[in-house]
Amino acid sequence: MACLRLIPIGFLAVLLSSACAEGQVDPWEFEVLPYATEQRGTIELESNNAIVANGHSRGGNGTAVGAFRSQRMWYNADELTYGVTDRIEAAGYVTFAQPAGHGFWWAGNKVHLRGMLFKHARLPVDLGWYTALEWHKTPQFDNADLILELKPIIERDWGSLSLVVNPVFEKVLLGNGHDQGFAFGYRNGLYFKWTEWLSPGLEFYGGVGLIDDNDPLNRQQHYILPVIQGELLEGLEYSVGPGFGLTRGSDHVIIKFNLAMEKFVGAIFGPSTKPHWFE
């Protein structure tokens, strides 16, 4: 549903020469993924949203990697996830964005596979894996057409307190930066399970650029988000909170609000002979 706009070639050239895709925070996914996947036969419909309340006035800065400025940008990702087996889920995303004064644009697509490894509590930490492919609409929202994302998932619970760590490794496959190596970022969360419908947490997002050639600190993005989350109704979950940029390269204030709805629809495959790998 992209709007057709003419952007001056000279203006685009300046933006694309200064924009740096490596290690940028994904503004369509302010979400920390836990160890547990969707249950076999269950679908989840999810809407991830972020609004830049106080950002940058030029494209190629903050969360806006492409030509549009981040100030007052609304990012929206609509996701469908299905529990394929007891330990693997598959998901597809459609991403949109509404730059200030430019209407509602299609921004790209994404698919992912995610799984669990060892049985819960078998090790001091629970381990999972995640791999994804992202297509972006260029040059409006990125300067790379196709990105591979790899992410180990690490979770540790202490009673009502949970620490979830998502190191992010990204490699540009098509577009600007395809001849470079992996970039590194992170999506981490610390949560306290208070009640089913209201639990506080702190989330941390950031990126440093290429592993072998980090961006200068003033070009890196790092955010802290105090959040509240829980289950409003049976099967309807939410996560909401403000995000605060910690560096000059970050947007200053971002508001996150995510909604997810789960429902069992029926399993394609039977139960796994073993519920987890590497038992």
N, C-alpha and C positions, 0 to 999 in steps of 0.2 A: 504494500500500500504506500509505495514511495511517492513523494511529491517530486515533480520534475522542476528543478531549479537550475539556473545558469549561474555558475560561480566563476569569476574571472580567473583565467589561467595563471596570471602572474601571482594573484593572491594564493591560489592553490600551491604553486611552486614554493612559495615562502613557507607555507604551513608544512608541506610534506618534507621539506629539507630540515625543518626543526623538530618535527614530531619524532618521538622515540617509542616504538611499540614494545621493546623488550622490557619485561619486568613490570609492566603497568598493571595496576589493579583492575580486575574485571568489574565494571560498575553494574553489570547485569546480574551479578551473582555475589551479593553480600550475604553469604551463607557459609557456615562451617559444617561440613558433612560429618556425621557420626560414623562409628564403626558399623552399626547395624544397617542392613539394607532393607528394602521393602519386602514384606512377607510374600511367599510364593502365591501367585494368583491375585495379588492386590494391586490396584492402580492408585496413583496419587496425581491429582491435578494441582499444580502449584503456580502461583503468580508472585514473582519476585520484583519488587519495585524500589527504586531509589530516586530521590529528587535532590538536586544540588541547590541548596538554599543560598549558599554563598560560595561561589566558585571563581573561575577565571574568565576574563573578558575576551580572550583570544583562543582559537583552536590550537590543538597540539599541546595543551597544558592541562594539568590535573587529570581528571578521569576522561577528558575528551581527547582521544588520540588522533582523531581525524580533523576535518575542516571546521566543524562547528565548535563554538565555545561551550564550556561546561556550565557557565552561569545559567541557573534556572532550567537546566536540562532534566527531563524525566526519562529514566531508563526503565523499561519493562521487559521481563522475560517470562514467557508462558511455557510451562514444562509439563510433559506427560511421562510418568515413570511407571514401569511395570515390573513386579517381582517375578522374574523368569524361573528361578529355582530357589531353593532354601538359602542360597548364598550369593546369588548374582541377580542384579537388576539392570535393566536397560532403560534409557530415557532419550527423548527428543525435545528440543527447545525451539521456539521461534522468538527472536528478540526484536524489540521495537524501541524507538526513542522519539521524544518530542523536544527538539531544540527550541529555545525561546524564539517565538515569532516565525517558526518554519513548519508548523503542522506536524502530523504524526507519520513517522517514517518506519518502514521495514529496515532493520539494521543487520540481520544475519540469522544463521541457524547454527545449532549445535547438537551433537549426539554424544552420549556417554555410556560406558559400561562400568559398573562398580561391584566389588565383591568383598566378602569376608574371608580371612585366612584361618587362623587358629580359632579353636573353640573359645567362647567367652570365658575370661578369667583363667585360661590355661597358662598364660604367661603374665608377667607383671603388668604388661600393657596389652590391650586388644589391637590387632592389626588388620587393616584392610587395604584395598588397592582401588585405583580409579584411573581411567584413561578416556580422553575425549578428543573430538575433532570439532573445530570452530570455523565457520565460514563468516566473513565480514563483508558488509557493503563498503567498498572503497570508492573514493577517498573520504566520503562523508564521515565515517565512524571508525576508520582504522586505516593504516597504510600497509597491512598484511592481509592477503586474501584468505589464507588457510593456516591454522595453527594447531599443532599437536600439544595436548596438555596431559602430563603424567603427574599423579599425586598419590603418595602413600598416605594412609589414614591411621593415626595413632590416638588411642583413647585410654584414659586411666580414670577409674572411679574410686572415690573414697567416701562411701556412704552416699550422702546427698550431694556431694561435690564432684563435678566431672571436669576433666581437662581434655580437650580435643585439639589435636595438632594436625594441620593439613599443609605440609610443605608442597610448593607448586613448582614444577619444572615445565617450561614452555619452549617449543621449538617452532619457528616459522617455517612452513613447508612451501608456501607460495607467496610471492610479493616481497616487499621491502624487508630485508634481513634474512632471506632464505639461505644465504651463504654463511650465516653466522651460527654460533652454537646455541646452547640452552640458556635461557634466562631463569632466574630464581625469584620466587615470591612466597608468600605465606598467607594462610587463613586459619586463625587459631581462636579458640573460645574457652572461657572458664565459666561454668554454670553452677548454680545452686538450685536444687530441686526443692522448692518450697511447698507449692500446692500444684495440683493438676492444671489449674487454669492460670496460675501466676507464678513465674519463676524468674529471678533476675540473673543477669550474666554480663560478662565483658568479652567483646570480640576484638580481634586485632587483625588488620589486613595491611599488606604492604608488598613492595617489590624493590629489588636492588639493581635490576638490569641483568646483563649477561654475567654468567658465573665467572668467566675469565676476564671480564672487563666491566666492573660495576659502574653504574652511572654516578656522577657527583651527587653528594647528599642533597643539594638543593634541587636536583631534578628527580630524585626518588619520591615515591609516595608511601606514606605510612599513616594509618588511621587507627583510632580507638573508638569503639562503639559500646556504650552502656545500653543493654537491651533488656526488655522483658518479653517473655514468651510463655506459651501454654496452650491448652486445649479449651477453646470457647464452648464448643459442643462436641458430642461424640464424633470423632473423625475430622473435626475442623480445627486446625492449628494456626497459630499466628506467631510472628516475631517482629518486633518494632523497636526502633530506637534511633537517636541521633548519632552521627559520626563526626569526629573532629580530626582534621588534618594536623599532622605533627611536623610537617616540613613545608618549605616554600613551594615545592613542586606539587603538593597535595591541594585538593579543594579544601576550603576552610570548614564548611559545614554541609553534611549530607544527611538526609532523613531516609531511613530504611523502613519499609513495611512489607512483610511477606505473609501470604496466606496459602495454606495447603489443605486439601481435602482428600481423605483416603476412603476407598471402598473395595471390598472383595468382589471380584467379578468372575473368578474361576481360573484354575490353573491349567496351563498347557502341558506341563511336564509333571510327572509323579514326584514323590519325595525323593530326595537325594539319598543314596545308600549311606553316605557319611555327611553329616550336616556341615562340616568344615574341612578344608584342606589342612594337611600337615598336623594332624592330631597327635 
